[in-house]
Amino acid sequence: AVMGERDESQPMLMKAEELYRASVSSQPDNPAAWLGLAATLVARNQRNPAEEVLTQGILRVTRNLDLRRMLVGLLLQDDRRSDALVQAQALLRSYPEDAETLHNATVLLAGFGNTKAALEMAEKLASVHPADPRAAVDLGILLARSGRTEEARAVFLRGLDENPGHEGLLH
């Protein structure tokens, strides 16, 4: 799959898809097989089948955080923000402290104009993952947009203490 994607070789990608499908059939509880199959389908520009594979994998695999993250990422790439938010919120019910999902949900909620919920999500990200620069960026931006500039400045400065030189915190 990696070689096929690198060389843009459809025959290699088709062979990788065949092998991943065999792996999914023989090991349906293995998240790596589902992830590999979905990634191969994305590389073949078969985004809807990739989404279906991820959805099936989520139902079959008990520990499916990576599958759910990939599904949210695919939906975001396809600019399906409403669907991405629904999936992110579902993911947070199972993994309420997942930093990537808290960040994505914050950005999505803010994009939909739900500043209050976005602020709550950003505050949770900052409290659970204080060293994550996305927490300071998300919270600082939301506070600044809400007119709470002194609080925003303090958040950005704390973020820079944890992550000196971080591009998102400097701007």
Steps between C-alpha positions, in 0.01 A plus 500: 500500500778743591693419183185517289408837643854633460525379139134574424473139389140384475602132462699518826215675677253245369722217629529676837121535512464127427744412779336738750156355416636151568645625829168659600321174420740287700555747787190719527600621847836638377475879463819516291337298221200733487723809513723367224204412280343842549829678431550295185151587380568870566825468301292351215263799532217277618392719788144373546612134518773610745234662719293180485805292598569726797137485609499119478832485685368719780213255547729195498803619697470556874797736534416725208641843590728514195219389269271769636774763474565404139130525421481850651812597304355365175177692554696818574709455184178462302364819662212307657516701819156408633572129462847549650351674805247219552781242483729707726226533761436123484873437537515727804228294670738202491829691529413825682861610548635436150703812413464477122124463521461774759694732267297400193172538686607843627582621150181353353277647770663841458453474125131438550479808724443306821755703696377390842536129423832564321633683806394214726677252271815717484502538878474122538787450255708754694422339836562141388796573269659824627825442308321453165552821300164454326334550838655844545439599137135389502419651838693820436331564166154433640561725799632778273200469267274524804663831599686346793838627381686497833398138563601414145839665545560301819407175326735575210784587739449178700495310174828660394654407835413135426580521126757773433504621143178319402384668177129494584558663837727771362239633259 
